[in-house]
Amino acid sequence: MILIVIPCFNEARRLVPEQIIAFLDQDGDTELLFVDDASIDQTSQILHALQDRVPDRLHVLSLSRNQGKGNAVRQGILHGLQGTYHLLGYWDADLATPLPTISTFARQMEANPHLQMICGSRVQRLGASIQRHWYRHYPGRFIATWISLLLSLPVYDTQCGAKLFTSRLAEDLFAAPFLSRWLFDVELFARIIGLVGREEAVRQIQEYPLERWTDVGESKVSLSYLPKIPFELWRISRHYRHQLENS
């Protein structure tokens, strides 16, 4: 079985219950764990109503205080590791990446046993429908290039909110809390480099170019956060310097 963690903070406007139920009706191999990160809108009520409809396939973990996306995901993964799931991952609550992509990722990992981690990659190209607002796309590409250089890893899109891991790797990657609320994805790549070395990380991680991805509403990352990104990346590079320099 597969468990997908979906972190939620004030997502009442963006949650689409019927879309979630339809996915669970069609995919018998996946369970969803929604982590309510101390929302103050109607998110909790919506999630528990969904749980009442499919209690065996949809679960809700409610946090007593807001911890940020990174540690909300971490709490969900740690909760899931207590079960018997062979694959665990996380997905954005706005479902910008369609839920059926989960099975696509799983098939890729099953067909390539050396893979331990697969990540969605929002590559704008002919034949795909990747709809990003220009004011997110261009700053995002600049930041992504910076991150790739920091990690010395040929990664195109660390920040796509669709990722899947083997349970063995997830246990190691999510053991410690994250430094960053929003750039925790960068920490995941730094951690796997520290665990297996950069060359082996390249072999074990696959970026999968998404067929569809659509901006849904406003990003939870405000424009006021952009000036903080250099400091956040500096903190991450300093904390993981030993792993990054010796791999």
Secondary structure, DSSP 8 states (H G I E B T S, - for coil): -EEEEEEESS-TTT--HHHHHHHHHH-TTEEEEEEE-S-SSSHHHHHHHHHHHSTTTEEEEE-SS--HHHHHHHHHHHHHTTTT-SEEEEE-TT-SS-TTHHHHHHHHHHH-TT--EEEEE----TTSEEE--HHHHHHHHHHHHHHHHHHTS--S-TT-SEEEEEHHHHHHHTSS--S-SS-HHHHHHHHHHHHH-HHHHHHHEEEEE-SEEE--SS-SS-GGGGGGHHHHHHHHHHHTHHHHHT-
